[in-house]
Amino acid sequence: MFRIMIIGIYVAFFLIASLIVQPIMLLIGLFSRNARDRASLAIVNHGFKLAIFMAGVKVSVSGEENVPKDEPVLYILNHHSIFDIVLTYVRVPRPTGYVAKKEMGKYLTLTWWMKLLYCVLLDRSDVRKGMKAINTCVDYINRGISIAIFPEGTRNKTSEPLLEFHKGSFKIAEKTGCKIVPVVLTNTSSIFEDHLPFIKAVNVTIDYLPPIDVGAMSREEKRSLADMVHSIMEEAYLKRIEG
């Protein structure tokens, strides 16, 4: 209970302080978008790192050298915890927008940080709005901004390694030709979701798998892209949890 109280106070302080910081970021953006992006990335990364430290979470990472540093990519992640974004965002080497459910747009200062960081709100109940969100992601990739998406569409609360992937998530890579970097997270639900409302100090792993060059694929290969990535990530997940 102590950890969640401390993190709760910290988050409240961070969001209140954001009321001062965010207008400054917007002002910087009037003169230099790159400077605003770097500053926003640094601030949120620092905030997330401190949250991970206060939670007592130990993170083991492998394959991070697989992430291209000089081009935007599409990160494909499995999803078990609200901490998945926190744990992976601190490791992105360039501005990266996460695709989140539309409900995240309810919170004022949090929503503003999401906008500053190129996050995209997705309404899966509306096909037209869903395609608009995907096209926004395509535009970001073309502008040099990476995108991270959870193709399962929701947190996996089952005993299955991964839920079925929504094929629309992969349209971002198909339309831009950017590389896909599969990211496999394990044991993240043990931080919080497995024992609400407590936060526990646990060990988690993040595996960055070799990038997939979608631009070099044939049309036939692209049709089975979602299934192929699912299979690769499921194999890596099972290998990790089986030790």
C-alpha distance (Angstrom), angle and dihedral (degrees) to the residues before:
residue distance angle dihedral
M1 . . .
F2 3.82 . .
R3 3.81 93.0 .
I4 3.79 95.3 50.7
M5 3.81 90.6 48.3
I6 3.80 91.8 51.7
I7 3.80 92.9 45.9
G8 3.80 90.9 45.5
I9 3.81 91.0 54.1
Y10 3.80 90.5 45.4
V11 3.81 93.3 50.7
A12 3.81 91.0 48.4
F13 3.81 90.4 50.7
F14 3.82 91.9 47.0
L15 3.81 93.0 51.1
I16 3.82 92.4 46.9
A17 3.81 90.9 48.8
S18 3.80 87.4 49.6
L19 3.79 89.2 68.0
I20 3.81 86.0 70.2
V21 3.82 99.2 34.1
Q22 3.81 99.5 47.3
P23 3.83 96.3 59.9
I24 3.80 87.3 51.3
M25 3.81 89.6 52.9
L26 3.79 90.4 50.1
L27 3.81 90.2 49.9
I28 3.81 91.3 50.1
G29 3.80 88.2 50.3
L30 3.81 90.6 60.2
F31 3.80 88.3 65.9
S32 3.81 102.8 29.8
R33 3.78 128.3 8.1
N34 3.81 90.8 -168.8
A35 3.80 92.1 54.3
R36 3.81 90.5 48.6
D37 3.80 91.2 48.8
R38 3.81 93.3 49.6
A39 3.79 92.7 46.9
S40 3.81 93.8 46.5
L41 3.81 91.4 47.8
A42 3.81 91.4 49.5
I43 3.81 94.2 48.3
V44 3.80 95.5 48.2
N45 3.80 92.4 42.5
H46 3.80 90.1 53.2
G47 3.80 90.9 47.5
F48 3.79 93.1 49.6
K49 3.82 93.0 46.1
L50 3.78 90.0 53.9
A51 3.83 90.5 49.6
I52 3.82 90.4 51.7
F53 3.81 89.9 49.2
M54 3.82 93.0 49.8
A55 3.80 90.2 48.5
G56 3.81 88.9 55.1
V57 3.79 92.1 -129.7
K58 3.80 117.7 160.8
V59 3.80 113.7 -151.8
S60 3.80 124.8 -156.7
V61 3.80 113.4 -165.6
S62 3.78 130.4 -167.7
G63 3.79 133.5 177.5
E64 3.80 96.1 20.1
E65 3.79 87.9 140.1
N66 3.82 86.0 69.4
V67 3.81 91.1 72.6
P68 3.83 111.1 96.5
K69 3.80 109.1 -127.8
D70 3.82 99.3 -165.9
E71 3.80 101.5 52.9
P72 3.81 139.2 42.4
V73 3.79 117.0 -98.8
L74 3.78 139.9 -172.9
Y75 3.80 111.2 -116.8
I76 3.80 113.6 -152.7
L77 3.81 110.9 -161.0
N78 3.79 135.9 -178.9
H79 3.78 113.9 -130.1
H80 3.82 131.2 -138.3
S81 3.80 104.6 135.1
I82 3.80 146.0 30.3
F83 3.81 83.8 -122.1
D84 3.84 90.7 67.0
I85 3.80 91.2 86.5
V86 3.81 92.9 45.2
L87 3.81 93.2 49.2
T88 3.80 96.0 48.0
Y89 3.79 101.3 35.7
V90 3.80 92.5 64.7
R91 3.81 88.2 61.6
V92 3.81 102.0 50.7
P93 3.83 111.6 115.8
R94 3.82 95.5 -153.5
P95 3.83 139.6 23.0
T96 3.79 106.8 -56.6
G97 3.78 130.1 -176.2
Y98 3.79 119.5 -150.7
V99 3.79 120.9 -147.3
A100 3.80 107.8 -129.1
K101 3.78 136.3 176.0
K102 3.79 115.7 -87.8
E103 3.82 91.9 -113.2
M104 3.81 89.0 73.8
G105 3.78 87.8 71.9
K106 3.82 91.9 75.3
Y107 3.78 96.5 81.1
L108 3.80 115.5 82.1
T109 3.82 106.6 -149.9
L110 3.81 93.5 28.8
T111 3.81 90.3 52.0
W112 3.80 90.7 50.9
W113 3.80 91.3 53.2
M114 3.79 88.7 49.4
K115 3.80 90.4 53.0
L116 3.79 91.9 47.6
L117 3.80 89.0 51.3
Y118 3.83 94.9 47.6
C119 3.79 95.6 -111.1
V120 3.80 115.3 164.8
L121 3.80 124.6 -143.8
L122 3.79 113.0 -140.2
D123 3.79 126.2 -156.2
R124 3.80 105.1 -161.6
S125 3.80 91.9 -177.8
D126 3.81 92.1 66.0
V127 3.80 116.2 58.0
R128 3.80 94.2 -163.2
K129 3.80 93.3 50.5
G130 3.78 89.5 44.1
M131 3.80 91.6 56.0
K132 3.80 90.1 46.4
A133 3.81 89.3 55.5
I134 3.82 91.2 49.0
N135 3.81 90.3 50.2
T136 3.81 89.4 51.2
C137 3.80 88.3 54.4
V138 3.81 89.6 49.8
D139 3.81 89.5 52.9
Y140 3.81 91.0 50.1
I141 3.80 92.3 50.6
N142 3.80 89.7 50.5
R143 3.83 88.2 52.4
G144 3.82 91.3 54.0
I145 3.80 98.5 -98.8
S146 3.81 118.8 131.2
I147 3.79 121.1 -133.0
A148 3.81 128.9 -146.8
I149 3.78 121.0 -161.0
F150 3.80 138.1 176.0
P151 3.83 102.3 -141.3
E152 3.81 92.4 -169.1
G153 3.79 84.9 74.3
T154 3.80 95.0 -140.9
R155 3.79 140.6 29.8
N156 3.78 113.1 -68.0
K157 3.81 105.9 -119.5
T158 3.81 94.6 166.7
S159 3.80 133.0 91.0
E160 3.81 90.1 -110.6
P161 3.82 116.8 107.6
L162 3.81 92.5 -127.0
L163 3.78 136.1 0.6
E164 3.80 120.3 -127.3
F165 3.80 113.8 -72.8
H166 3.80 121.9 -119.6
K167 3.80 104.6 -124.6
G168 3.80 92.2 -147.7
S169 3.80 89.2 71.5
F170 3.78 89.4 69.2
K171 3.81 94.3 54.7
I172 3.80 86.9 85.1
A173 3.80 91.1 66.1
E174 3.80 94.1 37.3
K175 3.80 92.6 54.5
T176 3.80 96.2 44.0
G177 3.80 103.0 31.0
C178 3.81 90.0 -132.0
K179 3.77 120.8 152.1
I180 3.79 120.9 -97.5
V181 3.80 118.2 -133.7
P182 3.83 110.9 -163.4
V183 3.81 111.8 -148.1
V184 3.81 120.1 -163.7
L185 3.80 118.9 -162.7
T186 3.79 122.4 -169.8
N187 3.80 133.5 -168.2
T188 3.82 94.2 5.6
S189 3.81 93.4 128.7
S190 3.81 87.1 63.3
I191 3.79 89.3 70.5
F192 3.81 95.2 66.9
E193 3.81 120.5 -29.3
D194 3.82 97.7 63.7
H195 3.82 92.7 59.8
L196 3.80 110.2 22.5
P197 2.99 129.5 -140.9
F198 3.81 94.0 20.2
I199 3.80 128.2 84.2
K200 3.78 115.0 -147.0
A201 3.79 132.3 -163.4
V202 3.80 103.7 -116.4
N203 3.79 140.2 154.7
V204 3.80 117.3 -106.2
T205 3.79 132.9 179.0
I206 3.78 133.4 -142.0
D207 3.80 117.7 -164.8
Y208 3.80 119.2 -168.8
L209 3.79 107.0 -158.5
P210 3.82 124.5 -153.0
P211 3.82 112.6 -74.2
I212 3.79 119.8 -101.6
D213 3.80 114.6 -134.9
V214 3.80 101.7 -140.6
G215 3.81 91.7 175.1
A216 3.80 89.9 65.3
M217 3.83 94.0 50.7
S218 3.77 125.9 105.5
R219 3.80 120.6 -121.7
E220 3.79 89.5 -105.2
E221 3.80 92.6 52.7
K222 3.81 91.0 50.3
R223 3.80 90.5 57.1
S224 3.80 90.2 65.1
L225 3.83 95.4 36.9
A226 3.81 96.2 112.4
D227 3.80 92.9 49.2
M228 3.79 91.8 46.2
V229 3.81 93.8 51.6
H230 3.81 90.7 44.3
S231 3.79 90.4 53.7
I232 3.82 93.0 48.0
M233 3.79 93.0 49.1
E234 3.80 94.6 44.0
E235 3.80 90.5 52.9
A236 3.81 91.4 49.6
Y237 3.81 91.5 46.8
L238 3.80 94.1 51.2
K239 3.79 91.6 45.2
R240 3.80 89.9 53.2
I241 3.81 98.3 47.6
E242 3.81 92.3 43.5
G243 3.77 88.8 54.8
